[in-house]
Amino acid sequence: MSVDVEALTATVRGPVLQPGGDGYDEERAGFQAGFQHRPAVIVGATGAEDVRAAVRFAAERGLPVAVQSTGHGIVTALDGDGVLITTRRMAGLELNAEARTVRGEAGVRWEQVIREAARHGLAPLNGSAPHVGVVGYLLGGGTGLLGREFGYASDHVHAIELVTADGTLRRVTAGSDPDLFWALRGGAGNFGVVTAIETSLFPVARFYGGGLYFEADSPVEVLRAYREWTLTVPEQLTSSIGLMGYPPIPAFPKELQGRYVAHVRIAFNGDTAEGERLVAPLRALGPRLIDTLREMPYEEAGSVYHDPDFPHAYFGGNVLLRELDPTALQTLMDLAGPDSAVPCIIDIRHLGGAFARRPAQPSAVGGREAQYILRVMTGGVPAPADSVRPVHQRVYDAMKQWAVGRSPGFVYHDGTPVNEEQVRELFDADAYERLARIKALHDPDNLFRFTHNIKPADGN
C-alpha cells in the first residue's frame, strides 16, 4: 500500500519510515525473530505528541495501529495496510522514593527501573526477564518474581497515560475512569497506545534466590517432588521449574550441554538461613549440575532465570491450573518431554498466595484461583509453527479438567490473526463481556487489533 505521509512527517519529531526506505527494517525488528510487523508506515515516536499524531493520522485514513516497544510480545503481525508506532525512544523515568512509585514512559525496560530503584533500596514487581518492556508486561497482568507475596504487578498500577482511538491523550486512574482503569490492567493493548505508566515499588533491597539445575533422568519424579514441595512453602517464596534438553553448543554452560535438565528457580524475600532451610528438600533430590542459590542484591534478579537476552524465534502458550495433579505429570512428559515429536520447553510456575487475592482496585486479570501456570514453548521455529502447534495443543487438551483459563502474558502466537475463542480463554467470562463493552466505547472501529484482540461489543 502506498500512503502519503508528508503531513505526518511534518507533524512528528521522530522518524517516519516506509517499506524500502533506510532504517525501515531496523525499526521494525524486535526480540521475537520468528516474525515481524511489516506496516505501510512506521512512526518512531519520541513522545506522547508523536503518538497522538500517528493515531490521528491512522484514524483519519481508516488504518489499523500496532505498537512495539521491545518486540517481545508480538501477537498478530501487521502486514500491509497500517501504522506501526515504535516507542523505544520514549525512555523517560521518574522515581519517587518517598512515595515508592515510579513513572516510566512507553519504551522503558524493567532493567532500567531495577537499577534506579535499587539506589533507594526499592524493587519493582518485574518478571523473570529484565529486558522486557514495562508497559506491555503490566497491561498483561505481570507475573512477578516475588508475585506470591505481592500479587500481580498490574494490581499495583496507579495511573496510565494513553492515546485513545480518537487521538485524545488521557491520564486514567481509578478515580478518573474506573471502567477504563479496570480494563487496562490485564486487558492487554486493546484500548489505546500507552505513553507512560505509574506503578508501585517495594522495600526489597536483597533476597535469597537463584537456580538449581539437575540432570532429569527421571523427569516425572522431579516434577512430583517439586509439586509436593510447593505445598509446604510460605508466600514469601515464589518458584518455578523448567525442563528442556540443552543442545551441545557453546551458548550454554558446559555442564548442561547435551543433557535433559530440570531447572528450579527460587526467589525468597527472607533471610538466607531460612531460605537455605526451605530449599533443603530440593537439594536432596540429587546431585546438582549447577547451584547458584545465594543472597543477592535485587539488581541481580535477572540471574534467577537467566532468560536469553538475544533475539530469537519462539512459539508457545500456557494453561492456568487449579491444581497440578500428580497423575497428569506422566502424561505431560509423554507429550512434551525429551521424546516429544518436537523439542519442547516445559515451564511450571507456582502461583497462589497473593496472586489469588483480589486487589483493592479491581482489575481485568482473571484465573486467580489457579495454583500453577503450565507453559509449553518451542524455540528456533519460524512462523507459522504448523508442526509445533498440534504438539502443544495435545498438552493443553490433556490438562482441560484442571484448567481455569490462560494467562495473556505467556501466549506467544505465530503472528497470524487470533480468533475470538482463543482470546476469551484469557479472561473470566463476565470480564470478557465487560471488556468488549469498554472496547466499543473507546475503540469502536477496532483500530487497536494487533494484540489479544477483544472485538467491540455490538449495539454500543
C-alpha positions as CSV (number, residue, x, y, z in Angstrom):
1,M,0.0,0.0,0.0
2,S,1.2,3.5,-0.8
3,V,0.5,6.1,1.9
4,D,1.0,9.8,1.6
5,V,3.0,10.5,4.8
6,E,4.0,14.1,4.0
7,A,1.6,15.6,6.5
8,L,2.6,13.0,9.2
9,T,6.3,13.7,8.6
10,A,5.7,17.4,9.2
11,T,3.9,16.7,12.4
12,V,6.1,14.3,14.3
13,R,9.6,14.7,15.7
14,G,10.6,11.1,15.3
15,P,11.3,9.2,12.0
16,V,8.6,8.3,9.6
17,L,9.6,5.2,7.6
18,Q,8.1,3.2,4.7
19,P,9.0,-0.1,3.1
20,G,12.2,0.0,1.2
21,G,13.4,3.1,2.9
22,D,16.6,3.5,5.0
23,G,16.1,2.3,8.6
24,Y,12.7,0.6,8.0
25,D,13.8,-3.0,8.6
26,E,15.9,-2.0,11.6
27,E,13.0,-0.1,13.2
28,R,10.5,-3.0,12.9
29,A,13.0,-5.6,14.2
30,G,12.3,-6.8,17.7
31,F,13.1,-9.6,20.2
32,Q,10.7,-12.0,18.5
33,A,12.7,-13.2,15.5
34,G,10.1,-15.6,14.2
35,F,8.0,-12.9,12.6
36,Q,7.9,-9.2,12.4
37,H,5.4,-6.4,11.6
38,R,5.6,-5.1,8.0
39,P,3.4,-2.0,8.0
40,A,2.8,0.6,5.4
41,V,4.2,3.3,7.8
42,I,6.3,3.2,10.9
43,V,6.4,6.2,13.3
44,G,9.4,6.1,15.7
45,A,7.7,8.1,18.5
46,T,9.8,10.4,20.7
47,G,6.9,11.3,23.0
48,A,3.2,11.4,23.6
49,E,2.6,14.1,20.9
50,D,4.2,11.9,18.3
51,V,1.8,9.1,19.4
52,R,-1.2,11.4,19.1
53,A,-0.2,12.5,15.6
54,A,0.3,8.9,14.5
55,V,-3.0,7.7,15.9
56,R,-4.9,10.6,14.4
57,F,-3.2,10.0,11.0
58,A,-4.3,6.4,11.1
59,A,-7.8,7.0,12.3
60,E,-8.5,9.6,9.6
61,R,-7.5,7.1,7.0
62,G,-9.1,4.1,8.5
63,L,-5.7,2.4,9.1
64,P,-5.2,0.0,12.0
65,V,-2.4,0.6,14.5
66,A,0.1,-1.7,16.1
67,V,2.6,-0.8,18.8
68,Q,6.1,-2.1,19.5
69,S,8.5,-1.4,22.3
70,T,10.9,-4.3,22.7
71,G,9.1,-6.7,20.4
72,H,8.8,-9.5,23.0
73,G,5.0,-9.7,22.9
74,I,4.1,-9.6,19.2
75,V,0.8,-11.4,19.0
76,T,-0.5,-10.7,15.5
77,A,1.7,-9.2,12.8
78,L,0.7,-6.1,11.0
79,D,1.4,-6.9,7.3
80,G,0.4,-4.3,4.8
81,D,-2.1,-1.5,5.4
82,G,-1.5,0.0,8.8
83,V,0.7,2.1,11.1
84,L,3.3,0.7,13.5
85,I,4.2,3.0,16.4
86,T,7.6,2.1,17.9
87,T,8.1,3.5,21.4
88,R,11.7,2.5,22.2
89,R,12.8,6.2,22.1
90,M,10.4,7.1,24.9
91,A,12.6,6.1,27.8
92,G,11.9,8.8,30.5
93,L,11.9,7.5,34.1
94,E,10.8,9.4,37.2
95,L,11.1,7.7,40.6
96,N,9.6,9.0,43.9
97,A,11.5,7.2,46.6
98,E,9.3,8.6,49.4
99,A,6.1,7.6,47.8
100,R,7.6,4.3,46.5
101,T,6.4,4.9,43.0
102,V,7.9,5.1,39.5
103,R,6.6,6.6,36.3
104,G,8.1,5.1,33.1
105,E,7.4,6.1,29.5
106,A,6.4,3.5,27.0
107,G,9.9,2.5,25.9
108,V,11.3,1.8,29.4
109,R,12.5,-1.7,30.2
110,W,12.5,-3.3,33.7
111,E,16.3,-3.3,33.8
112,Q,16.2,0.5,33.9
113,V,13.7,0.5,36.7
114,I,15.6,-2.1,38.7
115,R,18.8,-0.1,38.5
116,E,17.2,3.2,39.6
117,A,15.0,1.7,42.3
118,A,18.0,-0.2,43.8
119,R,19.7,3.1,44.6
120,H,16.9,3.7,47.1
121,G,16.6,0.1,48.5
122,L,13.5,-0.5,46.4
123,A,12.4,-3.0,43.8
124,P,9.7,-3.3,41.2
125,L,7.5,-6.3,40.5
126,N,9.3,-7.3,37.3
127,G,9.2,-10.8,35.9
128,S,11.9,-13.2,35.0
129,A,13.5,-11.2,32.2
130,P,14.7,-7.7,33.0
131,H,15.0,-6.8,29.3
132,V,11.2,-7.0,28.9
133,G,9.3,-3.7,28.4
134,V,7.4,-2.3,31.4
135,V,4.2,-1.3,29.7
136,G,3.3,-4.5,27.8
137,Y,4.1,-6.6,30.9
138,L,1.9,-4.5,33.1
139,L,-1.0,-4.4,30.6
140,G,-1.0,-8.2,30.5
141,G,-1.1,-8.7,34.3
142,G,2.6,-9.2,35.2
143,T,3.6,-12.5,36.9
144,G,6.4,-11.1,39.1
145,L,9.5,-12.7,40.6
146,L,8.0,-12.2,44.0
147,G,4.4,-12.5,43.0
148,R,3.2,-14.9,45.6
149,E,4.0,-12.3,48.2
150,F,2.9,-9.2,46.3
151,G,0.4,-10.4,43.7
152,Y,0.1,-9.5,40.0
153,A,2.1,-6.4,39.0
154,S,-0.8,-4.8,37.3
155,D,-2.7,-4.7,40.7
156,H,-0.2,-2.1,41.8
157,V,-0.5,0.3,38.9
158,H,-1.7,3.8,39.9
159,A,-2.1,5.7,36.7
160,I,-1.9,5.0,32.9
161,E,-1.4,7.7,30.3
162,L,-2.6,6.7,26.8
163,V,-3.8,8.0,23.5
164,T,-7.2,6.5,22.6
165,A,-8.6,6.0,19.1
166,D,-10.0,9.5,18.9
167,G,-6.5,10.9,19.3
168,T,-7.0,12.1,22.9
169,L,-4.2,11.8,25.4
170,R,-5.7,10.7,28.7
171,R,-4.4,10.1,32.2
172,V,-6.5,7.2,33.6
173,T,-6.8,6.4,37.3
174,A,-9.3,4.6,39.5
175,G,-10.9,7.9,40.3
176,S,-11.0,9.5,36.8
177,D,-12.3,6.5,34.8
178,P,-12.8,3.3,36.9
179,D,-14.0,1.2,34.0
180,L,-11.1,2.0,31.7
181,F,-8.7,1.7,34.5
182,W,-10.0,-1.7,35.3
183,A,-9.8,-2.8,31.6
184,L,-6.3,-1.5,31.0
185,R,-4.8,-3.6,33.9
186,G,-5.0,-7.0,32.4
187,G,-6.9,-6.2,29.2
188,A,-3.7,-6.0,27.1
189,G,-3.3,-3.3,24.4
190,N,-6.9,-3.1,23.3
191,F,-7.8,0.4,24.3
192,G,-5.1,2.7,23.1
193,V,-1.4,3.4,22.9
194,V,0.1,3.7,26.4
195,T,2.6,6.6,26.6
196,A,3.5,6.2,30.3
197,I,2.6,4.2,33.3
198,E,3.0,4.7,37.1
199,T,3.3,1.8,39.5
200,S,4.5,0.9,43.0
201,L,7.9,-0.1,44.2
202,F,8.6,-2.3,47.2
203,P,11.2,-2.2,50.0
204,V,13.3,-5.1,48.8
205,A,17.0,-4.4,48.6
206,R,18.2,-8.1,48.8
207,F,16.7,-11.5,48.5
208,Y,17.7,-15.2,48.6
209,G,17.4,-16.8,45.2
210,G,19.0,-18.4,42.2
211,G,18.7,-21.8,40.4
212,L,19.2,-25.5,41.0
213,Y,20.0,-27.5,37.8
214,F,19.5,-31.2,37.9
215,E,20.0,-33.8,35.2
216,A,16.5,-35.1,34.8
217,D,16.9,-38.8,34.1
218,S,13.5,-39.3,35.8
219,P,11.7,-36.1,35.0
220,V,8.3,-37.2,36.3
221,E,9.8,-37.9,39.7
222,V,11.5,-34.5,39.8
223,L,8.1,-32.9,38.9
224,R,6.3,-34.8,41.6
225,A,8.9,-33.8,44.2
226,Y,8.6,-30.2,43.1
227,R,4.8,-30.3,43.3
228,E,4.9,-31.7,46.9
229,W,7.5,-29.2,47.9
230,T,5.4,-26.2,46.7
231,L,2.6,-27.3,49.1
232,T,4.8,-26.5,52.0
233,V,6.4,-23.1,51.3
234,P,5.3,-19.7,52.6
235,E,4.0,-16.9,50.3
236,Q,7.3,-15.1,50.6
237,L,8.8,-17.8,48.3
238,T,8.0,-17.8,44.6
239,S,9.4,-20.5,42.4
240,S,9.1,-22.4,39.2
241,I,10.6,-25.4,37.4
242,G,11.7,-25.6,33.8
243,L,12.6,-28.7,31.8
244,M,14.4,-28.8,28.5
245,G,17.1,-30.5,26.5
246,Y,20.2,-28.4,26.1
247,P,21.9,-28.6,22.7
248,P,25.6,-29.2,22.7
249,I,26.6,-25.7,21.7
250,P,28.8,-23.1,23.4
251,A,25.9,-20.7,24.1
252,F,25.0,-22.8,27.1
253,P,27.1,-23.8,30.2
254,K,29.2,-26.9,29.5
255,E,27.6,-28.6,32.5
256,L,24.2,-28.5,30.7
257,Q,25.2,-29.2,27.1
258,G,23.7,-32.4,25.7
259,R,21.6,-33.1,28.8
260,Y,17.9,-33.1,29.6
261,V,17.8,-30.7,32.6
262,A,15.4,-29.7,35.3
263,H,16.0,-26.1,36.4
264,V,14.3,-25.0,39.7
265,R,14.2,-21.2,40.2
266,I,13.8,-19.6,43.6
267,A,13.1,-16.1,44.8
268,F,12.6,-15.8,48.6
269,N,12.1,-12.5,50.3
270,G,13.6,-13.5,53.6
271,D,16.9,-14.2,55.3
272,T,19.4,-16.6,54.0
273,A,19.3,-19.1,56.8
274,E,15.5,-19.5,56.3
275,G,16.0,-19.7,52.6
276,E,18.5,-22.5,53.0
277,R,16.2,-24.4,55.3
278,L,13.3,-24.1,52.8
279,V,15.2,-25.3,49.8
280,A,16.9,-28.2,51.6
281,P,14.3,-30.8,50.4
282,L,15.1,-29.7,46.8
283,R,18.8,-30.0,47.2
284,A,18.2,-33.5,48.5
285,L,16.7,-34.6,45.1
286,G,20.2,-35.4,43.9
287,P,23.5,-34.0,42.6
288,R,23.2,-30.6,41.1
289,L,24.8,-29.8,37.8
290,I,24.8,-26.1,38.9
291,D,23.7,-24.5,42.1
292,T,23.5,-20.7,42.2
293,L,21.3,-20.2,45.3
294,R,22.6,-17.3,47.5
295,E,21.6,-14.0,48.9
296,M,21.9,-11.3,46.2
297,P,21.2,-7.7,45.6
298,Y,17.9,-7.1,43.8
299,E,19.9,-5.7,40.8
300,E,20.9,-9.3,40.1
301,A,17.3,-10.5,39.9
302,G,17.7,-11.5,36.2
303,S,20.2,-14.2,37.2
304,V,17.4,-16.3,38.8
305,Y,16.0,-17.4,35.4
306,H,18.9,-16.4,33.2
307,D,16.5,-15.9,30.3
308,P,18.2,-15.3,27.0
309,D,18.5,-11.6,26.2
310,F,19.2,-12.0,22.4
311,P,16.5,-12.0,19.7
312,H,15.3,-15.5,18.7
313,A,12.2,-17.2,17.3
314,Y,9.8,-18.9,19.7
315,F,6.2,-20.2,19.8
316,G,4.1,-21.3,22.7
317,G,1.3,-20.8,25.2
318,N,0.1,-21.8,28.6
319,V,-2.8,-23.1,30.7
320,L,-3.7,-22.0,34.2
321,L,-4.3,-24.9,36.5
322,R,-6.3,-25.0,39.7
323,E,-4.0,-27.9,40.8
324,L,-1.0,-29.8,39.5
325,D,-2.5,-33.3,39.6
326,P,0.2,-35.9,40.2
327,T,-1.4,-38.3,37.7
328,A,-1.1,-35.7,34.9
329,L,2.7,-35.3,35.2
330,Q,3.4,-38.6,33.3
331,T,1.1,-37.5,30.6
332,L,2.8,-34.2,30.4
333,M,6.2,-35.8,29.9
334,D,4.9,-38.3,27.4
335,L,3.6,-35.5,25.3
336,A,6.2,-32.8,25.7
337,G,9.2,-34.5,27.4
338,P,12.6,-35.5,25.9
339,D,11.0,-37.9,23.5
340,S,8.4,-35.5,22.1
341,A,7.9,-35.2,18.4
342,V,9.2,-31.6,18.5
343,P,11.6,-30.2,21.1
344,C,9.6,-28.6,23.9
345,I,10.5,-26.4,26.9
346,I,8.2,-27.1,29.9
347,D,7.8,-24.3,32.5
348,I,5.6,-24.7,35.6
349,R,5.3,-21.6,37.9
350,H,3.8,-21.7,41.3
351,L,1.0,-19.2,41.8
352,G,-1.4,-19.0,44.7
353,G,-0.7,-16.7,47.6
354,A,-1.2,-13.0,46.7
355,F,-1.8,-14.0,43.1
356,A,-5.1,-15.4,44.2
357,R,-6.3,-12.3,46.1
358,R,-8.4,-9.6,44.6
359,P,-6.7,-6.2,44.6
360,A,-8.2,-3.1,46.4
361,Q,-8.9,-1.6,42.9
362,P,-10.3,-4.4,40.8
363,S,-8.6,-5.3,37.5
364,A,-9.4,-7.5,34.5
365,V,-6.8,-10.2,35.4
366,G,-8.6,-13.5,35.6
367,G,-7.9,-17.1,36.6
368,R,-6.9,-16.1,40.2
369,E,-8.0,-19.4,41.5
370,A,-5.1,-21.0,39.6
371,Q,-2.3,-22.5,41.7
372,Y,0.1,-23.1,38.8
373,I,0.7,-22.0,35.3
374,L,1.9,-24.6,32.8
375,R,3.8,-23.2,29.8
376,V,4.9,-25.1,26.8
377,M,7.3,-23.4,24.3
378,T,9.4,-24.4,21.3
379,G,12.3,-22.2,20.3
380,G,14.0,-21.6,17.0
381,V,10.9,-22.2,14.9
382,P,9.7,-19.9,12.1
383,A,6.1,-18.9,11.9
384,P,3.7,-20.4,11.1
385,A,4.6,-23.2,13.5
386,D,2.4,-25.9,11.8
387,S,4.4,-28.8,13.1
388,V,4.7,-27.5,16.6
389,R,1.1,-26.3,17.3
390,P,-0.5,-29.7,17.4
391,V,2.1,-31.0,19.9
392,H,1.4,-28.1,22.3
393,Q,-2.3,-28.4,21.9
394,R,-2.3,-32.0,22.9
395,V,-0.7,-30.9,26.2
396,Y,-3.4,-28.3,26.9
397,D,-6.2,-30.8,25.9
398,A,-4.8,-33.3,28.5
399,M,-5.0,-30.6,31.2
400,K,-8.6,-29.4,30.5
401,Q,-10.1,-30.9,33.6
402,W,-7.9,-28.8,35.8
403,A,-7.8,-25.7,33.6
404,V,-9.2,-22.3,34.6
405,G,-8.1,-20.3,31.6
406,R,-4.8,-18.9,30.2
407,S,-2.5,-16.0,31.0
408,P,-2.2,-13.3,28.3
409,G,1.4,-12.6,29.4
410,F,2.6,-16.0,28.3
411,V,0.8,-16.6,25.0
412,Y,3.2,-16.4,22.0
413,H,1.3,-16.9,18.8
414,D,2.8,-17.4,15.3
415,G,1.9,-13.9,14.0
416,T,-1.4,-15.0,12.4
417,P,-4.7,-13.4,13.5
418,V,-6.0,-14.7,16.8
419,N,-9.6,-15.9,16.9
420,E,-12.2,-14.9,19.5
421,E,-12.3,-18.3,21.2
422,Q,-8.6,-18.0,21.9
423,V,-9.0,-14.5,23.4
424,R,-11.9,-15.5,25.5
425,E,-9.8,-18.1,27.3
426,L,-7.6,-15.3,28.6
427,F,-10.3,-13.7,30.7
428,D,-13.1,-14.7,33.1
429,A,-16.4,-14.9,31.2
430,D,-18.1,-11.9,32.7
431,A,-14.8,-9.9,32.4
432,Y,-14.7,-10.5,28.7
433,E,-18.2,-9.2,28.1
434,R,-17.3,-6.1,30.2
435,L,-14.1,-5.6,28.2
436,A,-16.0,-5.8,24.9
437,R,-18.4,-3.1,26.1
438,I,-15.4,-0.8,27.1
439,K,-13.7,-1.6,23.8
440,A,-16.8,-0.4,21.9
441,L,-16.8,2.8,23.9
442,H,-13.1,3.7,23.3
443,D,-12.2,1.9,20.1
444,P,-15.5,1.2,18.2
445,D,-13.6,0.7,14.9
446,N,-11.2,-1.8,16.4
447,L,-8.2,0.4,15.4
448,F,-6.0,-1.4,18.0
449,R,-6.4,-5.0,17.0
450,F,-2.8,-6.4,16.7
451,T,-2.9,-7.8,20.2
452,H,-5.0,-10.3,22.1
453,N,-7.9,-8.6,20.3
454,I,-11.2,-8.0,22.1
455,K,-13.8,-7.1,19.5
456,P,-16.1,-4.2,20.3
457,A,-19.4,-5.3,21.6
458,D,-22.4,-5.0,19.2
459,G,-25.0,-2.4,19.9
460,N,-22.8,0.2,21.6
